[in-house]
C-alpha cells in the first residue's frame, strides 16, 4: 500500500516537470518550423499525451479486461473536456478561432457519434476497430493538410523575412534538434510517470475492492488524463492557447479512434449496456456542450473563459455523482 502511494506522489512530481519540457519542445518546433500551434497541439501533444491511454487499453485488451479499456478511453474523453479544459480556461481564457468552429469541433462531434453508433448493439467487433483506425489515418491527414494550409496563409507576411534568413539556416538545426530532444524526453517521462501513477492508483483501488469498470472510468481515466491536464495548463500558462485546445481535441480524437480501435482489433469487446446509456451518453452531451459554448464565444467575439470553464467543471462533478450512484462498488 505504501509503495503504491509513493508511486503516485513521485509520479505526480515527475509529471509536472516533464510537461514543461514537453511544451517547451513543442513550442520551439512550432516557432522554428512555422507550424501552427494548433497543429502541434492536435498531433504532437494530442497523440503524445494519449500514449498512456493507449498503453493501458491495449494491455487491458490483452488481459481480457474490455471494460477497463473502454472505461479508460471514454472516461478520459469526459475528463479531458470537463475537467482538463474546464480547469485550463478557468486559469487562462482561450480565443476561439474560425478553423476550430468550422472544422475541428464538428469533426470531434462526428467521431463521437460514430463511436456511439458502433456500440448500439453492445459489442465492438474487430471490423469496428479497423474502421476506427482507418478513420484515424484519414482524420490525421486532413488535420495536417488543413492546418498547414491555414498556417501558410497566416504567415504570408513572414515569407520574405524567412527567405532573407536562409543563409543563417545553420542556426535552425540545433534549435530544432533541441526541440525534438525536449519532446522525446518530455513525452517519455510523461508516459513513465503516468504509468507509475496509474499502477499505484489501481493497486490502491484493488485493495479497497473497487469494480473494474469504475476503476477504468475514474482512477485509470484520471491518471492517464494527467498528461493532458498538466500539458494544457502549462501551454495556457505560456500563452499557447491554440496548443492547449488542440491538445484536448487531438487527445479525444485519438482516444476514440486509436485507443478503442487498437483494443478492439486485439480482442472484440462485449460492453456492459450501462457504458452506452451512461458514459457514452455523457461523452456525447459533453461534446455537444463544448461545441455550443465555443460557437457562442466565437459568434459573440468573447473569450472562452471562466463561465464556460465553470460550466464544464460542474458537468464533471455531476457526471461523477451520477457514476457513484449507478455503479455498485
DANORTA-V676083 format. One record per residue. RES is the residue in three letters. NEAR is the number of other ideal C-beta (glycine too) atoms within 8 Angstrom. Layout:
res=[RES RES]
near=[NEAR NEAR]
This chain:
res=[UNK UNK UNK UNK UNK UNK UNK UNK UNK UNK UNK UNK UNK UNK UNK UNK UNK UNK UNK UNK UNK UNK UNK UNK UNK UNK UNK UNK UNK UNK UNK UNK UNK UNK UNK UNK UNK UNK UNK UNK UNK UNK UNK UNK UNK UNK UNK UNK UNK UNK UNK UNK UNK UNK UNK UNK UNK UNK UNK UNK UNK UNK UNK UNK UNK UNK UNK UNK UNK UNK UNK UNK UNK UNK UNK UNK UNK UNK UNK UNK UNK UNK UNK UNK UNK UNK UNK UNK UNK UNK UNK UNK UNK UNK UNK UNK UNK UNK UNK UNK UNK UNK UNK UNK UNK UNK UNK UNK UNK UNK UNK UNK UNK UNK UNK UNK UNK UNK UNK UNK UNK UNK UNK UNK UNK UNK UNK UNK UNK UNK UNK UNK UNK UNK UNK UNK UNK UNK UNK UNK UNK UNK UNK UNK UNK UNK UNK UNK UNK UNK UNK UNK UNK UNK UNK UNK UNK UNK UNK UNK UNK UNK UNK UNK UNK UNK UNK UNK UNK UNK UNK UNK UNK UNK UNK UNK UNK UNK UNK UNK UNK UNK UNK UNK UNK UNK UNK UNK UNK UNK UNK UNK UNK UNK UNK UNK UNK UNK UNK UNK UNK UNK UNK UNK UNK UNK UNK UNK UNK UNK UNK UNK UNK UNK UNK UNK UNK UNK UNK UNK UNK UNK UNK UNK UNK UNK UNK UNK UNK UNK UNK UNK UNK UNK UNK UNK UNK UNK UNK UNK UNK UNK UNK UNK UNK UNK UNK UNK UNK UNK UNK UNK UNK UNK UNK UNK UNK UNK UNK UNK UNK UNK UNK UNK UNK UNK UNK UNK UNK UNK UNK UNK UNK UNK UNK UNK UNK UNK UNK UNK UNK UNK UNK UNK UNK UNK UNK UNK UNK UNK UNK UNK UNK UNK UNK UNK UNK UNK UNK UNK UNK UNK UNK UNK UNK UNK UNK UNK UNK UNK UNK UNK UNK UNK UNK UNK UNK UNK UNK UNK UNK UNK UNK UNK UNK UNK UNK UNK UNK]
near=[7 5 8 13 10 9 13 13 8 10 14 11 8 12 16 9 9 15 15 10 12 18 16 11 17 16 14 13 15 13 7 10 7 8 11 12 12 15 15 16 20 15 12 10 19 17 12 12 15 16 12 16 15 12 10 14 17 12 8 14 16 8 6 6 9 13 12 15 18 16 18 18 15 17 15 17 15 15 13 15 15 14 14 14 16 17 12 14 16 9 8 9 9 13 7 10 9 6 11 14 12 6 9 13 13 9 11 14 11 8 14 14 9 11 14 12 7 10 13 7 4 9 9 12 8 8 6 10 16 10 10 17 13 8 11 13 8 8 12 9 8 9 13 10 8 10 14 11 8 10 12 8 7 7 9 7 5 8 8 7 7 9 7 6 8 7 4 7 8 5 7 9 8 7 10 12 8 10 15 10 9 13 14 9 11 16 13 9 13 18 12 9 14 15 11 13 15 14 10 15 14 11 12 13 10 9 8 6 5 9 8 9 13 13 15 16 14 11 13 17 16 12 12 14 14 13 16 15 11 11 16 14 13 12 15 15 8 8 5 13 11 11 17 18 15 17 17 15 15 16 17 15 15 15 16 15 14 14 17 18 14 14 18 16 9 9 9 8 12 6 13 7 7 10 15 13 7 11 13 13 10 11 13 11 8 15 13 9 11 13 12 8 12 13 10 9 13 12 6 6 4 7 7 13 11 8 6 12 15 10 11 18 13 8 12 13 8 8 12 9 8 10 12 7 6 7 11 3 6]
